[in-house]
Amino acid sequence: MKSLPLEPHGSHATSPVLQATAQSLPDQAQALLRARAFAEPLLAGETLDTGENTLAHADAVASILRQIGGSEAMQAASYLVYACEHLNKPQEVIAKAFGDNFATLALETTRLVRLQRQARQAQAASARSAAIPMAQTENVRKMLLAFSRDLRVVMLRLASRLQTLRHFAQTKLPVPSGLAAESLQVFAPLANRLGIWEIKWELEDLAFRFLEPDTYRSVAGLLDEKRTEREAQVQRLREELQAGLQAQGVAAAVQGRPKHIYSIVRKMRGKSLGFEQIHDIRALRVVVASIPDCYAALSWVHSRFVLVAEEFDDYIARPKANGYRSLHTIVRDARGQPIEIQIRTQAMHEHAEHGVAAHWAYKEAGVKGYGGVSATGAYDAKIAVLRQLLAWERELAGTPGPGAFDDRIYVLTPEAAIVELPQGATAVDFAYSLHTDLGHRCRGARLDGVMVPLNTPLKNGQTVEVTVAKEGGPSRDWLNAELGYLVSHRARAKVRAWFNAQALHETIAKGREAVEKLLQREGRTALKQDDLAAQLGFNAADDLFEVVGKDEFSLRNIELLLRPPDKTVTVADLPLLRKPRSTAQPAKGGLLVVGVDSLMTQLAKCCKPAPPDAICGFVTRGNGVSVHRADCSNLREMVARNGERVIEVAWGLPQGAVPAVYPVDVAVQATDRQGLLRDISEVFTKEKTNVIAVQTQSIKGIAWMTFTVEVSDAARLARVLGIVADLPGVRAARRR
């Protein structure tokens, strides 16, 4: 037989029986019976390290939950929590058989069990005086965060811990280190905060029994010494009270109330009293139909017995913070013996015994609300319970010593979910913690129903509601630390990301406009933009537009791609309005201007022509003839506007013995690598091609280079560019 740890863990393959069961059971029908059948094949032969059978433990947990008013769904979950530890894929298997709600509950509870086990181990490894506050604080925090997702997680843990202590009490086995202390310092106060006194008292008594066995036995012995006499007195008083109230027309159920050992010890120590000085060793509880009946019963009790004035408390008019309501009074009987009498309605009694579990309805997944859980007509009660836990966290956060978490606060959504935020957080931080889009559109806030500025710091336990615009984005003021709109680093990052995205959008739009104008000018509007980007080495068109919009990529590179080197425009394609003469005179630079003598010429810088390029002249205003390559786009634009200025030119023989050289631009596209520029420069040097200027840029791993070289013959340059194109990583090498 395999031994399992106290808080079960591990992973086992799903059995064929379990698989068949999971597949055959209809969703949500008879959840309790189905859950036990689901878990039995896995748990029946397993034991916890306490020696308790795992299935028996789950049975007992379900029974405890039933006694305190837990729903059938919650009882069913007690089996699934233990079963999920033995499944390879618990989320999938349990969700398929029972639904996502049950699967999430089982896994959340298992996660909390592991966290608590780690806390106990850390406590055992540290000095007791330092470890207890830290372990207590951290456990409360984990309980609180678990509660924020699903109250049932906490209810299951309370019931499981109570059963574990009961088992140790029955078997008289040694209690594991830290378990009893954790039960007294964390679990019992949690039950108190939730108002589940039935569990709270038993947890306290059992934990105290293990922590201080001698004191426990001493007080238990004192209670037993006069038990027969005390019980006889209580019975007589019960009958007298029942008859007297009935005579007054007040229907009431009167019963003795057990006194718990730990509460007696705490009162003795807190007030420095002896056992005989405790007034409420004998106690009666009166349950009536209505609040008026409560006060009618109180009036009769005070008229019949002697009141101990300083011991009267009206928790109906002034309920306790956790919702407890009742009348408490201590009176003396004919013999002068004190007796405590509690008077309450049936509803108050149910709440006092079972707390939040008495009026909490659990719905399955799909119900809008708090972690899939809705309070039936008790939203205010729900908020009150959550705030009790928040108040408890605040009390512990003020405890000196390690483990205090003053840097966090907990606020509530309108649906009563708890949201953890950094200290000083605002409603804007709150909105971003729920959803990024909600944060972007946040425009106003209410704290506990009161409108406040967006930069108002939130406080523990407040209910936060934000108003949002249908569309829009954050304000730049939110990034100003001095204005105090945002504290959370995550929220700040989301705001910065929004503005960066807006700037990128504008940059892409600018680049898109420039590229589209170029395509329109080149008559290539039919070219797909993504195809163009791919040819230029970009993954998508927007990547190309981005670098163009940032002026990091020249449109000239696109022009080179759109005009292959073999595409030329001859002089015959251009309009010639000036007729040539029969003779031609050589001009400066080896150029002949046909039909005009001694006319000043200059090579156009936009296209840098060189022999034997097809060329064409354009008569400028005051600067003679500008000579362009026949395929120059600038020339085409000028011809379109002023066609009458075109003049025919030709290459002539250079004057002098030294051949003329011409500056030419060469564009190289290559995969960027170390030594690329050096390798290309070596080719030009070896081929005796003088480089007079270089421009380079690297974008996303692609190098774009422009070399200005001097050549006497452009035809020879084509051979040099062929050598450059063969270099490793070079994608293209062409004349611009």
BAKEDREN-885397 format. One record per residue (C-alpha): residue in one letter; x, y, z. Coordinates in steps of 0.25 Angstrom, whole numbers, plus 5000, padded with zeros to 4 digits. Each point is the difference from the previous one (the first is absolute). Example, Ala and Ser with C-alpha at 12.3 -4.5 7.8 and 13.67 -1.06 7.14 Angstrom:
2
A504949825031
S500650144998
***
This chain:
736
M500050005000
K500650144996
S500150115010
L499650134996
P500450145006
L499150075010
E499650094990
P499949914988
H500950024987
G500549914989
S499649964986
H499449874995
A499549954987
T498550004998
S499449865002
P499249944989
V498850005010
L500250145003
Q500050034985
A498849934997
T499350075012
A500450134995
Q499549984986
S498749945004
L499550105011
P499150114995
D500450145004
Q499650055014
A499049895003
Q500049955014
A501450075002
L500249945014
L499849854997
R500750024987
A501250065006
R500249895010
A499949904990
F501050074991
A501050015012
E499849865007
P500949924990
L501150105003
L499950025015
A499449885006
G501449935002
E500850135003
T500350055013
L500550145005
D501350005009
T499150025012
G499649854997
E498650054996
N499449944988
T499950104989
L498649964996
A499550005014
H500650145002
A499350054988
D498749945005
A500250075013
V500350144994
A498749984992
S499249975012
I500650125007
L499650094989
R498649955000
Q499850035015
I500450144998
G499150024988
G500949984989
S499349974986
E500149864994
A500950064989
M501050045011
Q499949865007
A500349944986
A501250094999
S500649935012
Y500249884992
L500550064988
V501150085008
Y500749875004
A499749934986
C500750114992
E501349965007
H500049874993
L499750044986
N501050034989
K499150114994
P499050045012
Q499550124993
E499649934987
V499449875007
I499250075011
A499550114991
K499549904990
A499349925011
F499550115009
G500250144993
D501150105000
N499450065014
F500449875007
A501349994993
T500450145004
L499649985014
A500849875002
L501250064994
E499950135008
T499949925013
T501149914997
R500950124997
L499650065013
V500449875007
R501450004994
L500250155004
Q499649975015
R500949885000
Q501150094996
A499750105010
R500049895011
Q501349954995
A500650145000
Q499550025015
A500649875004
A501450044995
S500050145007
A500050045014
R498649995006
S499950145005
A500350064986
A499349904992
I498650005006
P499750154996
M500649974986
A499249874998
Q498750065005
T500150124991
E500449934988
N498949895002
V498950115002
R500550064987
K499949874993
M498649975006
L499650144996
L500449994985
A499449864999
F498750065006
S500050104989
R499949904990
D499049905007
L499550005014
R499849854999
V501649985000
V500050065014
M498849925005
L500649874995
R501350035007
L499350035013
A499349874999
S501249924996
R500850065012
L498949975010
Q500049854996
T501549995000
L500050055015
R498849915003
H500849884995
F501250045009
A499150015012
Q499449864997
T501349934997
K500850075011
L501250014989
P501050115001
V499650134993
P501050044989
S500850135003
G499350134997
L498649934997
A499450035013
A500550145001
E499650034986
S498649955003
L499950095012
Q500650134994
V499549994986
F498849904998
A499250035013
P500150164998
L499649984985
A498849925005
N499750115010
R500150104989
L499049924991
G499149995012
I500149845000
W500149995015
E499649855000
I501349974993
K500850125007
W499749945014
E500449864997
L501350044993
E500450095012
D499749895010
L500749894992
A501250084996
F500150055015
R500049865004
F501249964992
L500850135003
E499750015015
P499649865005
D500250025014
T499250135001
Y498949944991
R499949885010
S500050095012
V498850084995
A499349884995
G500149945014
L499450125006
L498950004991
D499749855003
E500150015015
K498650065001
R499549964987
T498849935006
E499650115009
R500250104990
E499249934989
A498849985010
Q500050155003
V500050044985
Q498949904998
R499150065011
L500350144995
R499749964985
E498649945005
E499750135008
L500450094988
Q499249924990
A498850005009
G500150155003
L500250054986
Q498849914996
A499150065010
Q500450144994
G499649954987
V501449994994
A500249874993
A501549965002
A500949894999
V501050005013
Q501249915000
G501349995008
R501250064993
P501349925001
K501250085005
H501349984993
I501349975007
Y500950104992
S499050115002
I500049985015
V501550005000
R500150134991
K499050075009
M500849955013
R501350054994
G499550134994
K499350055013
S500949935010
L498849925006
G499949875007
F499149894995
E499050035010
Q499950144996
I499649974985
H498550035000
D499649934987
I500449865004
R498549985000
A499250054988
L498749994993
R499650044986
V498650054997
V499550004985
V498850074997
A499250044987
S500250154999
I500950125005
P498850055008
D499949875007
C501550015003
Y499850135008
A498749945006
A500849885005
L501150095005
S499150085008
W499449885007
V501449945003
H500450135006
S498750015008
R500149865005
F501549995004
V501150105005
L500750074989
V501650015000
A499950144993
E501450014995
E499949874993
F498850034990
D500350024985
D499050034989
Y500649944987
I498650024993
A500150155001
R501550004998
P500449874992
K501449955001
A500850044988
N499949864994
G498550005000
Y499749935014
R498750055006
S499449965014
L499750055014
H501049965011
T499750015014
I500549945013
V499049995012
R500149935014
D499049905004
A499349985014
R501349945005
G500950124995
Q500649914989
P500350074987
I499549954987
E500150064986
I498850014991
Q500150024985
I498750044993
R499950004985
T499149974988
Q500149874992
A500650084988
M501050065010
H500349865006
E500349944986
H500950114997
A500749985014
E500249854998
H500350004985
G500450144996
V500150034986
A499849864996
A498650015005
H499550104989
W501049984989
A499449944987
Y501049944990
K499850004985
E500749934989
A500950064989
G499350114992
V499350075011
K500550154999
G500650045013
Y501149975010
G500949884995
G498849934995
V499350025014
S498850085003
A499450045013
T498549985000
G499450145003
A501150025010
Y501050094993
D500250095012
A500349885009
K501049954989
I500750145000
A500049995016
V500749875000
L501050044990
R500350125008
Q500249925012
L501149934994
L500650134995
A499950055014
W500749885005
E501150024990
R500250155005
E500149955014
L501149904997
A500750104990
G500250095012
T500749895008
P501450035002
G501149904995
P500249934987
G498949974991
A499250125001
F499550054986
D499750145001
D500350024985
R498749944995
I498650045001
Y498749924997
V498850064994
L498749954994
T499350004987
P498550034999
E499849854999
A500849985013
A501349944994
I501250045008
V501150074992
E501550015005
L500750134997
P501350075005
Q499850105011
G499650144995
A499349944988
T498950084993
A498849964992
V500850014987
D500949895006
F498849925004
A499450014986
Y501349964993
S500149885010
L498649954995
H500250024985
T501050084991
D498950064992
L499250045012
G501250085005
H500150074987
R498650045000
C499950045015
R499450145002
G499450005014
A500049935013
R499049975012
L500649955013
D498849945009
G499150074991
V500650145001
M500650074988
V501550035002
P501250054991
L500749894992
N501350035008
T499349975013
P500849895008
L499249885003
K499849945014
N499949865005
G498549954999
Q499550104991
T499049974988
V500650064988
E499150034987
V500650064988
T499350074989
V500549984986
A499950074986
K499549924988
E501450024993
G501250085002
G501349995007
P500850045013
S500550145003
R501450045000
D499850065014
W499949855005
L501549994997
N500450125008
A500449945014
E499850135007
L498550004997
G499849865006
Y499149944990
L500849864999
V500849935011
S500049864993
H501249974991
R499249914992
A498950114998
R501150104996
A500649904990
K498649994994
V499850154998
R501450014994
A499749894990
W498750074996
F500750134997
N501249924993
A498949934991
Q499450134997
A501350064995
L500349884992
H498750014994
E500350144995
T501449964995
I499449894992
A499050094994
K501050104996
G500949894994
R498849944993
E499650134994
A501550024994
V500149874994
E498650004994
K500450144994
L501249944994
L499349884994
Q499050094994
R501150094994
E500649874994
G498749954995
R500149875009
T498750025008
A499649864997
L501349945007
K499649945013
Q500650075012
D500349875007
D500749954988
L500850124999
A500449995015
A500449864998
Q500950034988
L500750115009
G500249905011
F498950045009
N499049905007
A498850094997
A499650134993
D499850075014
D501549975003
L500450074987
F499150125003
E500550015014
V501550024996
V499650094989
G499150085009
K501250015010
D500950054988
E500949885002
F499849944986
S500250084987
L498950004990
R501149994990
N500249855004
I498549984995
E500350074987
L501249914997
L499149885003
L498950054990
R501050034989
P500949884995
P501350044994
D499649954986
K498850105000
T500550124992
V499350124993
T500650054987
V500150144995
A499049964989
D499049975011
L500150155005
P499350124992
L501150074992
L499550144996
R501450064996
K500549954986
P501449955000
R501150074990
S500949924991
T501250035008
A500349985015
Q501050075009
P500749935012
A499750065013
K500750005013
G500149865007
G499949924987
L498650044997
L499450044987
V498850095000
V499349974986
G499750124992
V500550115010
D501450055001
S500950025013
L498849985009
M500349985015
T499749865005
Q499949935013
L499849865005
A498749985008
K500249965014
C498749925001
C500449894991
K501550024998
P500149964985
A501349944994
P500449944987
P499449934993
D498750035007
A498950054991
I499950145004
C499150124997
G500250155003
F499050105006
V500250154999
T500050065013
R499850155004
G501450065001
N500849875002
G500149954986
V499649864996
S499849905011
V500449864995
H499149885005
R500049864998
A498849974991
D499349915010
C500150115011
S498750025007
N500350145003
L500250034985
R498749944997
E499350095010
M500750124994
V499649964986
A498649985004
R500050155004
N500950064990
G500249914988
E500550124991
R501350005008
V500549864997
I501250004991
E500849894994
V501449975006
A501149894997
W501349955006
G501250064992
L501549985001
P500650055013
Q501050114999
G501449975004
A500849875002
V499349965014
P498749944998
A498850075007
V499449935012
Y498650015005
P499449995014
V498949895000
D499249955012
V499949855003
A499049935009
V500349875008
Q499049925008
A500549895009
T499849925013
D500850085010
R501249935005
Q501450035006
G501050044989
L498950034989
L500550144997
R501549965000
D499749894990
I499250094990
S501150115001
E501149894997
V499249974987
F500050154996
T501550015003
K500449874992
E499250054988
K500650145001
T498750075002
N500250125009
V499050025011
I499750145004
A498849995010
V499349895008
Q498750005007
T499549885008
Q498849965009
S499549875006
I498649985002
K499549865007
G501249934995
I500050054986
A501250104996
W499750114989
M501250064995
T500350114989
F501450014994
T500350124991
V501149964991
E500850064989
V499949934986
S500450034986
D499149904994
A498749965006
A500049874992
R501349955008
L499350035013
A498949894997
R501249905001
V500450055013
L498650005006
G499949854996
I501249975008
V499450085012
A498749924998
D500749875002
L500650045014
P499349925012
G498750065005
V499950104988
R498650004995
A500150104989
A501050104994
R499650104990
R500250144995
R499050105005
***
